[in-house]
């Protein structure tokens, strides 16, 4: 299924950008639905975590926004616990995702496990 989406090329990338934009700018209920969709799209079960599929989902994550980590940091700073949970779900389903987190102004490489 994911590889079929990838074959749609720029159309799917534009869709990812729209989902990322809605995750930031839409009403809370739509933000949560967008985050759930992102989580589902990016999740790979351990047996499917091949190099090709990992690269593909990493590129999808990057297509969500010019700075996807800042996008999720901004979502997490909003005063809605359901948004926090939905944003966290994106990352907890991606144990293989390498993140650069801003800690006290310093960039630190970290792996979510």
PAZAPA-4460 file (N, C-alpha, C; in steps of 0.05 Angstrom, whole numbers, plus 32768, in hexadecimal, padded with zeros to 4 digits):
% residues 113
    n_x    n_y    n_z   ca_x   ca_y   ca_z    c_x    c_y    c_z   seq   type   mol
   8010   7FE8   8000   8000   8000   8000   8011   8019   8000     1      X     A
   8025   801B   8012   8036   8032   8014   8046   8037   7FFA     2      X     A
   804F   8021   7FEE   805E   8024   7FD5   804D   802E   7FBE     3      X     A
   8033   8027   7FBE   8021   8031   7FAA   801E   804F   7FAD     4      X     A
   801B   8058   7FC6   801A   8075   7FCB   8033   8083   7FC2     5      X     A
   804A   8077   7FC6   8063   8083   7FBE   8064   8087   7FA0     6      X     A
   8058   8074   7F91   805A   8075   7F74   8049   808C   7F68     7      X     A
   8038   8098   7F79   8028   80AF   7F6F   803A   80C8   7F6D     8      X     A
   8051   80C7   7F79   8065   80DC   7F76   805E   80F7   7F83     9      X     A
   805F   810C   7F73   805B   8127   7F7D   803F   812C   7F87    10      X     A
   802C   811D   7F7C   8010   8120   7F86   800F   8119   7FA4    11      X     A
   801C   8103   7FAB   801C   80FA   7FC7   802C   810D   7FD8    12      X     A
   8042   8117   7FCE   8052   812B   7FDD   8042   8144   7FE3    13      X     A
   8032   814D   7FD0   8021   8165   7FD4   800C   815E   7FE9    14      X     A
   8001   8146   7FE8   7FED   813E   7FFC   7FFA   813E   8018    15      X     A
   8012   8134   801B   8020   8135   8034   8024   8151   803E    16      X     A
   802B   8163   802C   802F   817F   8034   8014   818B   803E    17      X     A
   7FFE   8184   8031   7FE4   818E   8039   7FDC   8183   8055    18      X     A
   7FE2   8169   8059   7FDC   815D   8073   7FED   816A   8088    19      X     A
   8006   816F   8083   8018   817D   8096   800D   8199   809C    20      X     A
   8005   81A7   8087   7FF9   81C2   808B   7FE0   81C1   809C    21      X     A
   7FCF   81AE   8096   7FB6   81AC   80A6   7FBC   81A4   80C3    22      X     A
   7FD1   8194   80C7   7FD9   818C   80E2   7FE0   81A4   80F3    23      X     A
   7FE9   81B9   80E6   7FF1   81D1   80F4   7FDB   81E6   80F5    24      X     A
   7FCB   81E8   80E1   7FB9   81FF   80DE   7F9B   81F9   80E1    25      X     A
   7F93   81E0   80E0   7F77   81D9   80E1   7F6B   81DA   80FD    26      X     A
   7F51   81D9   8100   7F45   81D6   811B   7F4F   81BC   8128    27      X     A
   7F4E   81BB   8142   7F5A   81A5   8152   7F51   818A   8148    28      X     A
   7F38   8186   8143   7F2E   816B   813B   7F3B   8162   8121    29      X     A
   7F3E   8175   810E   7F4A   816E   80F4   7F69   816A   80F8    30      X     A
   7F75   8179   810A   7F91   8174   8110   7F96   8158   811A    31      X     A
   7F85   814F   812C   7F87   8134   8137   7F84   811F   8121    32      X     A
   7F71   8123   810F   7F6D   8110   80F9   7F85   810F   80E7    33      X     A
   7F91   8127   80E1   7FA9   8128   80D1   7FC0   811A   80DE    34      X     A
   7FC4   811E   80F8   7FD9   8111   8106   7FD6   80F3   8107    35      X     A
   7FBD   80EA   810A   7FB7   80CD   8109   7FBE   80C1   80ED    36      X     A
   7FB7   80D1   80D8   7FBE   80C8   80BD   7FDC   80C6   80B9    37      X     A
   7FEA   80DB   80C3   8007   80DB   80C0   8013   80C3   80CF    38      X     A
   8009   80BE   80E7   8013   80A7   80F6   800F   808D   80E7    39      X     A
   7FF8   8089   80DB   7FF2   8071   80CC   8004   806F   80B3    40      X     A
   8008   8085   80A6   8019   8085   808E   8036   807E   8094    41      X     A
   8040   8089   80AA   805C   8086   80B0   8063   806D   80BF    42      X     A
   8050   805F   80CA   8055   8047   80DA   805E   8030   80C8    43      X     A
   8073   8023   80D0   807C   800B   80C3   8080   7FF5   80D8    44      X     A
   8072   7FDF   80D6   8078   7FC9   80E9   8094   7FBF   80E6    45      X     A
   80A0   7FB5   80FB   80BC   7FAD   80FA   80C4   7F9B   80E2    46      X     A
   80B2   7F89   80DA   80B9   7F77   80C4   80B9   7F86   80A9    47      X     A
   80AE   7F9E   80A8   80AE   7FAE   808F   80C3   7FC4   808F    48      X     A
   80D4   7FC5   80A2   80E7   7FDB   80A5   8100   7FD5   8094    49      X     A
   80FC   7FD4   807A   8112   7FD1   8067   811E   7FEC   8062    50      X     A
   8137   7FED   8058   8144   8006   8052   8133   8017   803F    51      X     A
   8128   800B   802A   8118   801A   8016   80FF   8026   8023    52      X     A
   80F0   8016   8033   80D8   8021   803F   80DE   8035   8055    53      X     A
   80F4   8032   8063   80FC   8046   8077   8102   8060   806A    54      X     A
   8112   805F   8054   8118   8078   8045   80FF   8085   803A    55      X     A
   80EC   8075   8031   80D3   807F   8026   80C3   808E   803B    56      X     A
   80C0   8082   8053   80B0   808F   8068   80BF   80A7   8073    57      X     A
   80DA   80A6   8073   80E9   80BE   807C   80E4   80D5   8069    58      X     A
   80E3   80CF   804F   80DE   80E4   803B   80C1   80EF   803F    59      X     A
   80AF   80DE   8046   8093   80E7   804A   8093   80F9   8063    60      X     A
   80A1   80F2   8078   80A2   8103   808F   80AD   811E   8088    61      X     A
   80C2   811E   8078   80CE   8138   8070   80BC   8148   805E    62      X     A
   80A9   813B   8050   8097   8149   803E   8080   8157   804D    63      X     A
   807C   8151   8066   8066   815D   8075   8069   817B   8079    64      X     A
   8082   8184   807A   8086   81A0   8080   80A3   81A7   8079    65      X     A
   80A9   81C0   8077   80C6   81C8   8073   80D6   81BF   808B    66      X     A
   80CB   81BF   80A2   80D8   81B7   80BB   80C4   81A6   80CB    67      X     A
   80C2   818C   80C4   80AE   817B   80D1   80B2   8179   80F0    68      X     A
   80CA   817A   80F9   80CE   8178   8116   80C3   8191   8124    69      X     A
   80C7   81A8   8118   80BB   81C1   8123   809D   81C0   8121    70      X     A
   8092   81B4   810C   8075   81B1   810A   806A   81A1   8122    71      X     A
   8077   818B   8128   806D   817A   813F   8073   8187   815A    72      X     A
   8089   8196   815C   808F   81A4   8175   8079   81B9   8179    73      X     A
   8072   81C7   8164   805C   81DB   8167   8042   81CF   816E    74      X     A
   803B   81B8   8162   8022   81AA   8169   8023   81A1   8186    75      X     A
   803A   8197   818F   803C   818E   81AB   803B   81A4   81BF    76      X     A
   8040   81BD   81B7   8040   81D3   81CA   8024   81DF   81CD    77      X     A
   8011   81D6   81BD   7FF6   81E0   81BF   7FE8   81D4   81D8    78      X     A
   7FD5   81E3   81E3   7FC9   81DB   81FD   7FB2   81C6   81FA    79      X     A
   7FB6   81B2   81E9   7FA2   819E   81E5   7FAE   8182   81E9    80      X     A
   7FA9   8174   81FF   7FB5   815A   8204   7FB1   8146   81ED    81      X     A
   7F99   8147   81E0   7F94   8135   81CA   7FA7   813A   81B2    82      X     A
   7FB0   8152   81AF   7FC4   8158   819A   7FDF   814D   81A2    83      X     A
   7FE6   8150   81BB   7FFF   8145   81C5   8000   8127   81BF    84      X     A
   7FEB   8119   81C6   7FEA   80FC   81C3   7FEC   80F4   81A5    85      X     A
   7FDD   8103   8194   7FDE   80FD   8177   7FFA   8102   816C    86      X     A
   8006   8117   8174   8021   811D   816A   8035   8108   8174    87      X     A
   8033   8100   818D   8044   80EB   8198   8040   80D1   818A    88      X     A
   8028   80CB   8182   8022   80B2   8174   8032   80B0   815A    89      X     A
   8036   80C7   814D   8045   80C7   8134   8061   80BD   8139    90      X     A
   806D   80C5   8150   8089   80BD   8156   808B   80A2   8163    91      X     A
   8078   809B   8174   807B   8081   8182   8077   8069   816F    92      X     A
   8069   806E   8159   8066   8059   8145   807E   8056   8133    93      X     A
   8091   8068   8137   80A9   8069   8125   80C2   8066   8136    94      X     A
   80C6   8050   8143   80DE   804D   8154   80F8   8050   8144    95      X     A
   80F7   804C   812A   810F   804E   811A   8115   806A   8111    96      X     A
   8103   807D   8117   8106   8098   810E   811C   80A7   811D    97      X     A
   812F   80B2   810F   8144   80C2   811B   813B   80DF   811C    98      X     A
   813C   80EA   8133   8133   8106   8137   8149   8118   813F    99      X     A
   8147   8131   8136   8159   8145   8141   8147   8156   8153   100      X     A
   814D   8157   816C   813C   8166   817F   814C   817E   8188   101      X     A
   813E   8193   818C   814B   81AB   8197   814A   81A9   81B6   102      X     A
   8161   81A9   81C2   8163   81A7   81DF   8174   81BE   81E8   103      X     A
   8168   81D2   81F4   8177   81E9   81FE   8186   81F7   81E8   104      X     A
   817A   81F7   81CF   8187   8205   81B9   819C   81F4   81AA   105      X     A
   81A2   81DD   81B5   81B6   81CB   81A7   81A7   81B5   8199   106      X     A
   81B0   81AE   8181   81A4   8198   8173   81B1   817E   817D   107      X     A
   81A1   816B   8183   81AA   8151   818D   819E   813B   817D   108      X     A
   81AD   8128   8173   81A2   8111   8165   8197   80FE   817A   109      X     A
   817F   80F4   8174   8172   80E2   8187   8162   80CE   8178   110      X     A
   815E   80B6   8183   814D   80A2   8177   8136   809D   818A   111      X     A
   811E   809E   8180   8107   8098   8191   8105   807A   8193   112      X     A
   8104   8070   81AB   8101   8053   81B0   80EE   804E   81C5   113      X     A
***
